[in-house]
């Protein structure tokens, strides 16, 4: 896991492209950066997705709120269900998807907007 600014350039750009695409659907969208993640939320609401960057790979990993089966209806990418775990993050963020190309950002944004965002 890498900080946004130390990640591979394409990984950073995919994260920024996802934020930009979501911003057209969600007013006041915020991308907050931490040591390991970028969190996505609307001002005044909880985060509904986290983006994990790669240092050498051209991909991002998106952890998101929502039922994995419902999320899968909105993307051709494989939505992976979290293994059973304890703790708040593991209970709220039940699914992840790996995005290897900007070609999928639009559908991932739609998936997050339709399924994850309303749960925040």
C-alpha positions in Angstrom: 0.0 0.0 0.0 1.3 3.4 -0.9 0.5 7.0 -0.2 -1.1 8.7 -3.2 2.0 10.8 -4.0 4.4 7.9 -3.8 2.4 5.6 -5.9 3.0 4.8 -9.5 1.9 7.7 -11.8 -0.8 5.6 -13.5 -2.1 4.4 -10.2 -2.4 8.1 -9.0 -4.0 9.1 -12.2 -6.6 6.4 -11.9 -7.4 7.5 -8.4 -7.8 11.1 -9.6 -9.9 10.0 -12.6 -12.2 8.1 -10.3 -12.5 11.2 -8.0 -13.2 13.4 -11.0 -15.8 11.0 -12.4 -17.6 10.7 -9.1 -17.5 14.5 -8.6 -19.8 14.9 -11.6 -22.4 12.7 -9.7 -21.7 13.6 -6.1 -21.6 17.3 -5.1 -18.8 18.3 -2.6 -17.0 15.0 -3.1 -13.8 14.8 -0.9 -10.8 12.7 -1.5 -8.9 12.5 1.8 -5.4 11.1 1.8 -3.8 9.1 4.6 -0.5 7.2 4.8 -2.0 4.2 3.0 -5.3 5.1 1.4 -7.4 7.8 -0.3 -10.9 7.9 1.2 -13.9 9.1 -0.8 -16.8 10.8 0.9 -19.2 13.7 0.5 -18.7 16.6 2.8 -20.6 15.9 6.0 -21.0 12.2 5.4 -19.0 9.0 6.1 -16.5 7.5 3.6 -18.1 5.1 1.2 -14.9 3.9 -0.5 -11.2 3.6 0.0 -8.6 3.5 -2.8 -5.4 1.6 -2.3 -2.5 2.6 -4.6 0.3 0.5 -6.1 3.9 1.6 -6.3 4.9 -0.4 -9.3 1.7 -1.8 -10.7 -0.7 0.1 -12.9 -3.8 -0.6 -10.8 -5.8 0.6 -7.9 -7.7 -1.5 -5.4 -11.1 -0.1 -4.3 -12.7 -1.2 -1.0 -16.3 -0.2 -0.9 -19.5 -0.3 1.1 -22.4 -2.5 -0.1 -23.5 -6.0 -0.8 -21.0 -7.6 -3.1 -23.8 -9.1 -5.3 -25.4 -5.7 -5.7 -22.0 -4.2 -6.6 -21.3 -6.9 -9.1 -24.5 -5.9 -11.1 -22.8 -2.6 -12.0 -19.4 -3.8 -13.3 -17.7 -6.3 -15.6 -14.8 -6.5 -13.2 -14.7 -9.2 -10.5 -16.1 -7.9 -7.2 -14.4 -9.9 -4.4 -16.1 -10.5 -1.2 -14.1 -9.9 2.0 -13.2 -12.9 4.1 -15.0 -13.0 7.5 -13.3 -10.6 9.8 -13.9 -8.5 13.0 -13.7 -4.8 13.4 -15.6 -1.9 12.0 -13.8 -1.5 8.7 -14.3 -5.2 7.9 -17.9 -5.1 8.7 -18.7 -1.9 6.7 -16.4 -2.5 3.7 -17.4 -6.0 2.5 -16.1 -5.9 -1.1 -13.1 -4.9 -3.2 -12.4 -4.6 -6.9 -9.1 -4.2 -8.7 -9.0 -1.6 -11.5 -6.2 -2.1 -14.0 -7.3 0.4 -16.6 -9.0 3.8 -17.0 -11.4 2.0 -19.3 -13.3 0.8 -16.2 -13.4 4.0 -14.2 -16.8 5.1 -15.5 -18.5 1.9 -14.5 -16.7 1.7 -11.1 -17.9 5.3 -10.4 -21.4 4.3 -11.3 -21.2 1.2 -9.1 -20.0 3.4 -6.2 -22.6 6.0 -6.8 -25.5 3.5 -7.0 -24.6 1.1 -4.3 -21.9 2.4 -1.9 -22.6 6.2 -1.7 -26.2 5.8 -0.5 -24.9 3.8 2.5 -22.7 6.6 3.7 
